[in-house]
Amino acid sequence: MQSFTGVGVSPGRIVGSVRQMPKAVSEPPAGEQLASSTTAEDAAVTLRAAAKAVQAELKQRSVSATGAGKSVLEATALMAADPMLIKGAVKLINTGTSAERAIWESAASVAEMLHNLGGYMAERATDVLDVRSRIVAELRGVPAPGIPASNEPFILVADDLAPADTATLNPAVVLALVTSGGGPQSHTAIIARALGLPAVVAAVGVEAIADGTQVYVDGAAGSITVDPDADQLEAATAWAANAATLAVFSGEGVMADGHLVPLLANVGGAADAVKAAAAGAQGVGLLRTEFCFLDRDEEPTLDEQVTAYRGVFDAFPGKKVVVRTLDAGADKPLPFLTDASEPNPALGVRGYRTDFTSPGVLKRQLAAVATAAEGTEADVWVMAPMISTAEEAADFARMCGEAGLKNPGVMVEVPSAALTAETILGEVNFASLGTNDLTQYAMAADRQLGPLAALNTPWQPAVLRLIQLTVAGSVAEGNNKPVGVCGEAAADPALAVVLVGLGVNTLSMTARALAAVAAVLAKVTVEEAQRLAGIALAAPSALEARARVRAELPILDELGL
């Protein structure tokens, strides 16, 4: 029985037929010249038209997308008409190079530049190469690369997926997702979790599985098996039966001993918020305000921001909504705010730090949040990303006070913030752990890179220790100010138990994970959660921490989680 192992990023046990993602568009021949009948001027016009067509197609796809998928498509659409990309290609055309070869070489140069910047900017290199393939396909008059069209459901297997593809995965057709590349916090993984799509990433060798092959995918275990046996077929059937239960959240996170753990949702706009409220979320633990700013060349107006935020607040009357201020920079560059020439953007001017170089944007955003909160019944809290010191926390709290916002908080995603949580929480009212960034910074491992997937997991004992220190800082501060988790760690039912055992007060996640997390927490007491947290902290590795905790939670296997 042939099998493959990767990193499970979204649970589910599925049996289905494989469809491989089409290979990339072939490279135009090196040295390919313009046809004798084509002038450089005509070729440049054709290239610009092709780029605009690709941009229009991506924008059209973004119209029907929501949340993270919509943002990704809009950002990729911007890249299709990137001035640097097109200018470089036209320059080559003017020397006699064909339009196809010109855009190919220009994109390679831009992608190399982004890759060399490292960190989050390396992720943008993938976007550039995706756009390049689409423009070449448009120039050739052939279908653009993408998810295979099929009338029958299938398991999609790929080297990795471009953001524009992950953003448009249709769970009604794609049963599960398997990639040989990518990491646990890549776009592929995040979108799969948001869609509730069983997924395994970094599974080396799966690109060799032939189309039409029957396979068994276990998204929790991170395994793929060719020609599944009777036990695996039965496991998939049982998962399908449990799926209905795991799709419904009662609206209350409560443990076996009656201890309440509010389960909140991460959202990226009003449409997401409405769906999260319908799913029973007890509030919003993370409102990603970037949705207001992406795909723009200038800062949105006060009125535009107020309208956008109020749509989220109105979806949760009487409930907590935690707003994260603009997390621009790194993988979310904005032309009016961030410096694309930074040598290491992940460690550069991003999040709260943009106020150092572009003062005023944050102040105006806080004013918009305060105005949007007026007249709504939502309990609005506000937190700043990338806070590193108590001095920064105090400055943000001051800005919130001046705007009339009464509940300032911070994101703990920089190790220094976890280590000095006591003094930081002396300046603000709450903290929320962004485990995605906290993990990559603690482990010095880019969260997008497949080869570093083993390092980039919040099961790392070092990361769990930082979470423990943050909670301890809250206790030491004296007022036991609430500490939540809004990173992807909260959506892992086993890890959710550990987080509660470490003393975390609230958990915020993609709305699709609410029911599964609630089902597992309901089987565990606080005392048991504390014991399991101790087991995880004492483990010598992330792999052992996860395995030891899961062995103590048979409910996970029963539910296929």
C-alpha positions as CSV (number, residue, x, y, z in Angstrom):
1,M,0.0,0.0,0.0
2,Q,1.7,3.2,-1.2
3,S,1.4,6.1,1.2
4,F,2.7,9.7,1.6
5,T,3.1,11.9,4.7
6,G,2.8,15.6,4.9
7,V,1.6,18.2,7.4
8,G,-2.1,18.0,8.1
9,V,-3.6,21.5,8.1
10,S,-7.4,20.9,8.0
11,P,-9.1,17.8,9.4
12,G,-11.2,15.4,7.4
13,R,-11.1,11.8,6.2
14,I,-11.9,11.6,2.5
15,V,-11.8,8.9,-0.2
16,G,-11.8,10.1,-3.8
17,S,-10.3,10.2,-7.2
18,V,-7.2,12.3,-7.8
19,R,-7.0,15.2,-10.3
20,Q,-3.5,16.7,-10.7
21,M,-3.2,20.5,-11.1
22,P,-2.1,21.2,-14.7
23,K,1.5,22.0,-15.1
24,A,2.6,25.6,-15.5
25,V,2.5,27.3,-18.8
26,S,5.6,26.4,-20.8
27,E,8.4,28.9,-21.0
28,P,8.7,30.8,-24.3
29,P,12.0,29.9,-26.0
30,A,15.1,31.9,-24.8
31,G,15.9,34.6,-27.4
32,E,12.5,34.5,-29.0
33,Q,12.1,37.6,-31.2
34,L,9.2,39.5,-32.5
35,A,7.6,38.2,-35.7
36,S,8.7,40.2,-38.7
37,S,5.1,41.4,-39.2
38,T,4.8,42.8,-35.7
39,T,6.2,46.1,-34.6
40,A,7.4,46.8,-31.1
41,E,4.6,49.3,-30.6
42,D,2.0,46.8,-31.6
43,A,3.5,44.1,-29.4
44,A,3.5,46.5,-26.4
45,V,-0.1,47.3,-27.0
46,T,-1.0,43.6,-27.2
47,L,0.9,42.9,-24.0
48,R,-0.8,45.7,-22.1
49,A,-4.2,44.5,-23.3
50,A,-3.3,40.9,-22.2
51,A,-2.3,42.2,-18.7
52,K,-5.5,44.2,-18.4
53,A,-7.6,41.2,-19.5
54,V,-5.9,39.1,-16.8
55,Q,-6.5,41.8,-14.3
56,A,-10.2,42.1,-15.3
57,E,-10.6,38.3,-15.0
58,L,-9.1,38.1,-11.6
59,K,-11.2,41.1,-10.4
60,Q,-14.3,39.4,-11.8
61,R,-13.5,36.3,-9.8
62,S,-13.0,38.4,-6.7
63,V,-16.6,39.7,-7.0
64,S,-18.1,36.4,-6.1
65,A,-15.4,35.6,-3.5
66,T,-15.5,36.6,0.2
67,G,-13.1,37.2,3.1
68,A,-9.5,36.1,2.7
69,G,-10.2,34.8,-0.8
70,K,-11.5,38.1,-2.0
71,S,-8.5,40.0,-0.6
72,V,-6.1,37.5,-2.3
73,L,-7.8,37.8,-5.7
74,E,-7.8,41.6,-5.5
75,A,-4.1,41.7,-4.5
76,T,-3.2,39.4,-7.3
77,A,-5.2,41.4,-9.8
78,L,-3.2,44.5,-8.8
79,M,0.0,42.5,-9.6
80,A,-1.2,41.8,-13.2
81,A,-0.8,45.4,-14.1
82,D,2.1,46.2,-11.9
83,P,4.0,49.1,-13.5
84,M,7.4,47.7,-12.8
85,L,6.4,44.3,-14.4
86,I,4.9,45.9,-17.5
87,K,7.6,48.6,-17.9
88,G,10.4,45.9,-17.8
89,A,8.6,43.8,-20.4
90,V,8.0,46.8,-22.8
91,K,11.7,47.7,-22.5
92,L,12.6,44.2,-23.7
93,I,10.0,44.4,-26.5
94,N,11.7,47.6,-27.7
95,T,14.9,45.6,-28.2
96,G,13.1,43.1,-30.4
97,T,12.1,40.5,-27.8
98,S,8.7,38.8,-28.3
99,A,5.9,39.9,-26.0
100,E,5.7,36.4,-24.4
101,R,9.5,36.2,-23.7
102,A,9.5,39.8,-22.6
103,I,6.9,39.3,-19.9
104,W,8.5,36.0,-18.9
105,E,11.9,37.7,-18.3
106,S,10.5,40.8,-16.7
107,A,8.5,38.7,-14.2
108,A,11.5,36.6,-13.4
109,S,13.5,39.7,-12.5
110,V,10.7,41.1,-10.3
111,A,10.2,37.7,-8.6
112,E,13.9,37.4,-7.9
113,M,14.0,40.8,-6.4
114,L,11.0,40.0,-4.1
115,H,12.6,36.6,-3.2
116,N,15.8,38.2,-2.2
117,L,14.0,40.6,0.1
118,G,13.0,37.5,2.1
119,G,10.3,37.0,4.6
120,Y,6.8,37.8,3.5
121,M,7.9,39.6,0.3
122,A,9.1,36.2,-0.9
123,E,5.4,35.2,-1.0
124,R,4.7,37.9,-3.5
125,A,7.2,36.3,-5.9
126,T,4.7,33.4,-6.3
127,D,2.0,35.9,-7.2
128,V,4.2,37.5,-9.9
129,L,5.0,34.1,-11.5
130,D,1.3,33.2,-11.4
131,V,0.4,36.4,-13.1
132,R,3.2,35.8,-15.7
133,S,1.7,32.4,-16.6
134,R,-1.8,34.0,-17.0
135,I,-0.5,36.7,-19.2
136,V,1.4,34.3,-21.4
137,A,-1.7,32.1,-21.7
138,E,-3.7,35.2,-22.7
139,L,-1.1,36.1,-25.3
140,R,-1.2,32.5,-26.7
141,G,-5.0,32.4,-26.7
142,V,-5.1,29.3,-24.4
143,P,-6.9,28.7,-21.1
144,A,-5.2,30.2,-18.1
145,P,-3.7,27.7,-15.6
146,G,-6.0,26.9,-12.7
147,I,-8.0,24.3,-11.0
148,P,-9.2,21.5,-13.4
149,A,-12.8,21.8,-14.6
150,S,-14.8,18.7,-13.7
151,N,-18.4,17.6,-13.3
152,E,-17.4,15.0,-10.7
153,P,-15.9,15.7,-7.3
154,F,-12.2,15.0,-6.9
155,I,-9.2,15.3,-4.7
156,L,-6.9,18.1,-6.0
157,V,-3.2,17.3,-5.9
158,A,-0.6,20.0,-6.8
159,D,3.0,21.1,-6.3
160,D,1.4,24.1,-4.6
161,L,-1.4,26.5,-5.4
162,A,-1.1,30.2,-6.4
163,P,-3.2,32.5,-4.1
164,A,-5.6,33.2,-6.9
165,D,-6.3,29.5,-7.1
166,T,-6.6,28.8,-3.4
167,A,-9.0,31.7,-3.2
168,T,-11.5,30.1,-5.6
169,L,-11.5,26.5,-4.4
170,N,-15.0,25.2,-4.6
171,P,-15.7,22.6,-1.8
172,A,-18.6,21.3,-3.7
173,V,-16.2,20.0,-6.3
174,V,-12.9,19.7,-4.6
175,L,-13.2,17.1,-1.8
176,A,-9.7,17.5,-0.3
177,L,-6.5,19.3,-1.1
178,V,-3.0,17.8,-1.2
179,T,0.2,19.7,-2.1
180,S,3.8,18.7,-2.2
181,G,4.9,22.2,-1.2
182,G,3.7,24.9,1.0
183,G,3.6,25.2,4.8
184,P,1.0,25.1,7.6
185,Q,0.5,28.9,7.4
186,S,0.6,29.3,3.6
187,H,-2.3,30.8,1.7
188,T,-3.2,27.2,0.6
189,A,-3.5,26.1,4.3
190,I,-5.4,29.1,5.5
191,I,-7.9,29.1,2.7
192,A,-8.4,25.3,3.1
193,R,-9.2,25.8,6.8
194,A,-11.6,28.7,6.0
195,L,-13.5,26.5,3.5
196,G,-13.5,23.5,5.9
197,L,-11.7,21.6,3.2
198,P,-9.6,18.6,4.4
199,A,-6.0,19.4,3.4
200,V,-2.4,18.1,3.7
201,V,0.6,20.2,2.6
202,A,4.3,19.5,2.3
203,A,3.6,15.9,1.2
204,V,6.7,15.2,-0.9
205,G,6.1,12.9,-3.9
206,V,2.3,13.2,-4.3
207,E,2.8,14.9,-7.7
208,A,3.6,11.4,-9.0
209,I,0.1,10.1,-8.3
210,A,-1.7,9.4,-11.5
211,D,-5.0,11.1,-12.4
212,G,-8.0,8.9,-11.5
213,T,-6.2,7.1,-8.7
214,Q,-8.3,6.4,-5.6
215,V,-6.7,7.8,-2.5
216,Y,-7.6,8.2,1.2
217,V,-6.7,11.6,2.7
218,D,-6.6,12.1,6.5
219,G,-6.3,15.9,7.0
220,A,-5.7,15.6,10.7
221,A,-2.9,12.9,10.5
222,G,-1.4,14.4,7.4
223,S,-1.4,11.2,5.5
224,I,-2.4,10.1,1.9
225,T,-2.8,6.5,1.0
226,V,-3.2,5.0,-2.5
227,D,-5.9,2.4,-3.0
228,P,-7.4,2.6,0.5
229,D,-8.4,-0.5,2.5
230,A,-11.7,-1.4,4.1
231,D,-10.8,0.3,7.4
232,Q,-10.0,3.5,5.6
233,L,-13.2,3.4,3.6
234,E,-15.1,2.9,6.9
235,A,-13.2,5.8,8.5
236,A,-14.2,8.1,5.6
237,T,-17.8,7.0,5.9
238,A,-17.7,7.7,9.6
239,W,-16.3,11.1,9.0
240,A,-19.1,11.9,6.6
241,A,-21.6,10.9,9.3
242,N,-19.8,13.1,11.8
243,A,-19.5,16.1,9.5
244,A,-23.1,17.2,10.1
245,T,-22.4,17.3,13.8
246,L,-19.2,19.2,13.4
247,A,-20.9,21.7,11.2
248,V,-23.2,23.0,13.9
249,F,-22.1,25.1,16.9
250,S,-24.5,25.5,19.8
251,G,-23.3,29.1,20.4
252,E,-21.6,28.4,23.7
253,G,-18.1,27.2,24.4
254,V,-18.3,25.2,27.7
255,M,-16.1,22.6,29.2
256,A,-17.1,19.3,30.9
257,D,-16.9,21.0,34.3
258,G,-19.0,24.0,33.2
259,H,-16.0,26.3,32.7
260,L,-16.9,28.8,29.9
261,V,-14.5,29.5,27.1
262,P,-16.0,32.0,24.6
263,L,-15.4,30.9,21.1
264,L,-15.1,33.9,18.7
265,A,-14.5,34.2,15.0
266,N,-11.8,35.7,12.8
267,V,-13.4,37.8,10.1
268,G,-12.3,40.0,7.2
269,G,-15.4,42.2,6.6
270,A,-19.1,42.5,7.0
271,A,-19.9,39.4,4.8
272,D,-17.6,37.3,6.9
273,A,-19.2,38.7,10.1
274,V,-22.7,37.9,9.0
275,K,-21.7,34.3,8.2
276,A,-19.8,34.0,11.5
277,A,-22.8,35.2,13.4
278,A,-25.0,32.7,11.6
279,A,-22.5,30.0,12.6
280,G,-23.0,30.9,16.3
281,A,-19.8,32.7,17.0
282,Q,-19.9,34.4,20.4
283,G,-18.3,37.5,19.0
284,V,-15.3,38.6,16.8
285,G,-11.9,37.9,18.2
286,L,-10.1,39.4,15.2
287,L,-11.4,41.8,12.6
288,R,-8.8,42.1,9.9
289,T,-9.2,45.7,8.9
290,E,-6.9,45.3,5.9
291,F,-9.9,44.6,3.7
292,C,-10.6,48.3,3.7
293,F,-7.2,49.2,2.5
294,L,-6.1,46.6,-0.1
295,D,-6.4,47.2,-3.8
296,R,-6.2,50.9,-3.3
297,D,-3.6,53.6,-4.2
298,E,-4.7,55.9,-1.5
299,E,-6.0,55.7,2.1
300,P,-9.8,55.1,2.3
301,T,-11.8,58.0,3.6
302,L,-13.2,58.2,7.1
303,D,-16.7,57.6,5.8
304,E,-15.6,54.6,3.8
305,Q,-14.0,53.1,6.8
306,V,-16.9,53.8,9.1
307,T,-19.3,52.1,6.7
308,A,-17.1,49.0,6.4
309,Y,-16.6,48.6,10.2
310,R,-20.2,49.3,11.1
311,G,-21.3,46.4,8.9
312,V,-19.3,44.1,11.2
313,F,-20.4,45.7,14.4
314,D,-24.1,45.4,13.4
315,A,-23.7,41.7,12.9
316,F,-22.8,41.2,16.6
317,P,-25.1,43.4,18.8
318,G,-24.3,43.0,22.4
319,K,-21.2,41.0,21.7
320,K,-17.5,41.7,21.8
321,V,-15.8,42.7,18.5
322,V,-12.0,43.0,18.6
323,V,-10.7,45.2,15.9
324,R,-7.1,44.8,14.8
325,T,-5.7,48.1,13.4
326,L,-4.1,48.0,10.0
327,D,-1.5,45.3,9.7
328,A,0.1,46.7,6.6
329,G,3.6,45.8,5.5
330,A,5.4,42.5,4.9
331,D,3.0,40.4,2.8
332,K,0.4,43.3,2.7
333,P,2.3,46.2,1.1
334,L,0.3,49.4,0.5
335,P,1.6,52.0,-2.0
336,F,0.6,54.9,0.2
337,L,2.0,53.5,3.4
338,T,4.8,50.9,3.1
339,D,8.3,50.9,1.6
340,A,8.7,48.0,-0.9
341,S,12.5,48.4,-0.9
342,E,12.9,47.3,2.7
343,P,15.7,44.6,2.9
344,N,13.6,42.4,5.3
345,P,10.0,43.4,5.4
346,A,8.9,40.8,7.9
347,L,11.2,42.5,10.4
348,G,10.5,46.0,9.1
349,V,7.9,48.7,9.3
350,R,4.6,46.8,9.6
351,G,1.5,47.0,11.7
352,Y,1.7,49.6,14.5
353,R,5.2,50.5,13.3
354,T,3.8,52.2,10.2
355,D,2.9,55.1,12.5
356,F,6.6,55.8,12.9
357,T,7.0,56.6,9.2
358,S,3.5,57.6,8.2
359,P,1.9,59.3,11.2
360,G,-1.7,60.1,10.9
361,V,-3.0,56.9,9.2
362,L,-3.5,55.1,12.5
363,K,-5.0,58.1,14.2
364,R,-7.6,58.4,11.4
365,Q,-8.3,54.7,11.5
366,L,-9.0,54.9,15.3
367,A,-11.3,57.8,14.7
368,A,-13.2,55.8,12.1
369,V,-13.5,52.8,14.5
370,A,-14.8,55.1,17.2
371,T,-17.3,56.7,14.9
372,A,-18.5,53.4,13.6
373,A,-19.0,52.1,17.2
374,E,-21.3,55.0,18.0
375,G,-24.9,54.0,17.7
376,T,-24.2,50.3,17.6
377,E,-24.7,47.7,20.3
378,A,-21.4,45.9,19.7
379,D,-18.8,45.9,22.5
380,V,-15.9,47.3,20.5
381,W,-12.3,46.5,21.6
382,V,-9.2,47.6,19.6
383,M,-5.7,46.1,19.4
384,A,-2.5,47.0,17.6
385,P,-0.4,44.4,15.8
386,M,3.4,44.2,16.1
387,I,3.7,45.7,19.6
388,S,7.2,45.0,21.0
389,T,7.5,47.1,24.1
390,A,5.5,48.6,27.0
391,E,6.3,52.1,25.6
392,E,4.6,51.2,22.3
393,A,1.6,49.8,24.2
394,A,1.3,52.9,26.2
395,D,1.4,55.1,23.1
396,F,-1.3,53.0,21.5
397,A,-3.5,53.2,24.6
398,R,-3.1,57.0,24.6
399,M,-4.2,57.2,20.9
400,C,-7.2,55.0,21.7
401,G,-8.1,57.2,24.6
402,E,-7.9,60.4,22.5
403,A,-10.2,58.7,19.9
404,G,-12.7,57.8,22.6
405,L,-12.1,54.1,22.5
406,K,-12.2,52.5,26.0
407,N,-10.7,49.1,25.5
408,P,-7.2,49.2,24.0
409,G,-5.2,46.0,23.7
410,V,-2.2,44.5,21.9
411,M,-1.3,41.6,19.7
412,V,1.4,39.4,21.2
413,E,3.2,38.1,18.1
414,V,6.7,39.3,18.8
415,P,8.6,37.3,21.4
416,S,9.6,40.4,23.4
417,A,5.9,41.1,24.0
418,A,5.4,37.7,25.5
419,L,8.5,38.0,27.7
420,T,7.5,41.5,29.0
421,A,3.7,40.8,29.1
422,E,3.4,42.1,32.7
423,T,4.6,45.6,31.9
424,I,2.8,45.7,28.5
425,L,-0.5,44.7,30.1
426,G,0.1,47.4,32.7
427,E,-0.6,49.8,29.9
428,V,-3.6,48.2,28.1
429,N,-6.7,46.2,28.9
430,F,-6.1,42.9,27.1
431,A,-3.8,40.9,24.9
432,S,-4.5,38.6,22.0
433,L,-1.9,36.1,20.8
434,G,-1.2,36.0,17.1
435,T,0.2,32.5,17.0
436,N,1.1,32.5,13.3
437,D,3.6,35.4,13.6
438,L,4.6,34.5,17.2
439,T,5.7,31.0,15.9
440,Q,7.6,32.3,12.9
441,Y,9.4,34.9,14.9
442,A,10.2,32.6,17.8
443,M,11.5,29.8,15.5
444,A,13.1,32.2,12.9
445,A,11.2,30.2,10.2
446,D,9.3,31.9,7.4
447,R,5.7,30.6,7.8
448,Q,5.2,30.3,4.0
449,L,8.1,27.9,3.3
450,G,7.3,24.2,3.0
451,P,10.8,23.0,4.0
452,L,10.4,24.8,7.4
453,A,6.9,23.4,8.0
454,A,8.2,21.2,10.9
455,L,9.5,24.3,12.7
456,N,6.6,26.5,11.9
457,T,4.0,24.9,14.1
458,P,2.5,26.4,17.3
459,W,3.0,22.9,18.9
460,Q,6.6,23.9,19.4
461,P,7.3,23.8,23.1
462,A,9.1,27.1,22.9
463,V,6.0,28.8,21.4
464,L,3.8,27.2,24.1
465,R,6.2,28.5,26.7
466,L,5.8,32.0,25.3
467,I,2.0,31.7,25.5
468,Q,2.4,30.5,29.1
469,L,4.6,33.5,29.9
470,T,2.0,35.9,28.4
471,V,-0.7,34.5,30.7
472,A,1.7,34.6,33.6
473,G,2.3,38.2,32.8
474,S,-1.4,39.0,33.0
475,V,-1.6,37.3,36.4
476,A,1.5,39.1,37.7
477,E,0.1,42.5,36.5
478,G,-2.5,42.0,39.2
479,N,-5.8,42.6,37.3
480,N,-5.9,39.3,35.4
481,K,-6.5,41.1,32.2
482,P,-7.9,38.8,29.5
483,V,-5.5,36.9,27.2
484,G,-7.0,35.4,24.0
485,V,-5.7,33.6,21.0
486,C,-6.7,34.7,17.5
487,G,-4.0,32.8,15.5
488,E,-4.7,29.6,13.6
489,A,-3.6,27.6,16.7
490,A,-7.1,28.2,18.2
491,A,-8.7,26.2,15.3
492,D,-6.9,23.0,16.2
493,P,-9.2,21.2,18.7
494,A,-6.3,19.4,20.4
495,L,-4.3,22.6,20.7
496,A,-7.3,24.5,21.9
497,V,-7.4,22.2,24.9
498,V,-3.8,23.0,25.6
499,L,-4.3,26.7,25.2
500,V,-7.1,26.7,27.8
501,G,-4.9,24.6,30.1
502,L,-2.2,27.3,29.8
503,G,-4.8,29.9,31.0
504,V,-6.0,31.5,27.8
505,N,-9.4,33.0,28.3
506,T,-10.9,33.1,24.8
507,L,-10.3,31.4,21.4
508,S,-10.9,33.0,18.0
509,M,-10.8,31.1,14.8
510,T,-12.3,30.6,11.3
511,A,-16.1,30.1,11.8
512,R,-15.9,26.6,10.3
513,A,-13.8,25.4,13.2
514,L,-16.1,26.5,16.0
515,A,-18.2,23.3,16.3
516,A,-15.2,21.0,16.2
517,V,-13.4,23.0,18.9
518,A,-16.5,23.2,21.0
519,A,-17.1,19.4,20.7
520,V,-13.7,18.6,22.1
521,L,-13.6,21.2,24.8
522,A,-17.0,19.8,26.0
523,K,-15.3,16.5,26.8
524,V,-12.5,18.0,29.0
525,T,-12.3,19.7,32.4
526,V,-10.1,22.6,33.2
527,E,-8.0,20.4,35.4
528,E,-7.5,17.9,32.6
529,A,-6.6,20.7,30.2
530,Q,-4.0,21.9,32.6
531,R,-2.5,18.4,32.8
532,L,-2.4,18.1,29.0
533,A,-0.7,21.6,28.8
534,G,2.0,20.3,31.1
535,I,2.5,17.3,28.9
536,A,2.9,19.5,25.8
537,L,5.3,21.9,27.6
538,A,7.5,19.0,28.8
539,A,7.7,17.3,25.3
540,P,11.1,17.4,23.6
541,S,9.6,18.4,20.2
542,A,6.5,19.7,18.5
543,L,5.9,16.3,17.0
544,E,6.0,14.7,20.4
545,A,3.9,17.4,22.1
546,R,1.1,16.9,19.5
547,A,1.3,13.1,19.6
548,R,1.3,12.9,23.4
549,V,-1.7,15.3,23.8
550,R,-3.7,13.6,21.0
551,A,-3.1,10.2,22.7
552,E,-4.9,11.5,25.7
553,L,-7.9,12.7,23.7
554,P,-9.7,9.8,22.2
555,I,-12.6,12.1,21.1
556,L,-10.3,13.4,18.3
557,D,-10.1,10.0,16.7
558,E,-13.8,9.3,17.2
559,L,-14.7,12.5,15.3
560,G,-11.9,12.3,12.8
561,L,-10.2,15.4,14.1
